[in-house]
Amino acid sequence: MKKLLLFLLAGVCAAAALAQPAVVTEASASAPTLAASQAATAFPSVDERNLQRTDLSRRRQQLEAQYRQDMKQCYQNFDVNTCRLQARERRIQANAVLRKEELNFNAMERQIQGDEAIRSLAERNSEAELKKAEAERAASIAASKERADANAQKQIDHALQGTKRGEYELKQREAAQRRADVEKKLRERNKEPAAPLPVPSQ
């Protein structure tokens, strides 16, 4: 009875393993645009994958438990070696079927993780490109504003050139520029002070 159940279980597992690659070939045969859109829906959800993972581990434990039970049963028989060899052969066959399913599951998991990594990388790249474009736009606006201010200042300088008021304005701007330069140098020099030296121990 147990042998019949084990044989039926192995047959069902083999049929499931053979049916799974057919689904993969159908998906790969579709158009590339459809494959990209169906990639997210072709894979099972996280809950379904967790159920499949627990089912595979449960079946692995059942296989090992069945093998241990068969080995115990073999020691009750007169022909121990033949019984052990048969039990070992059944275990190898069932293990091969289960291993194929585990490999298919692991390949699917790797594919899902790879797709998620590619998707997150694309999102980060698009965000970085948006930030870069925004920074370039802000820099160009600031540069055009500085050019406009400089142009307006040149026109004022040209109009006031040679008058006492013009010389006074020029001296005031130069002084303001020197003050700004000094403040900038002081800000650059005023870094955080270094940590104090430790107190010497006596």
Helices and strands as residue ranges (DSSP letters): H 2-29, H 32-42, H 46-74, H 80-160, H 164-189
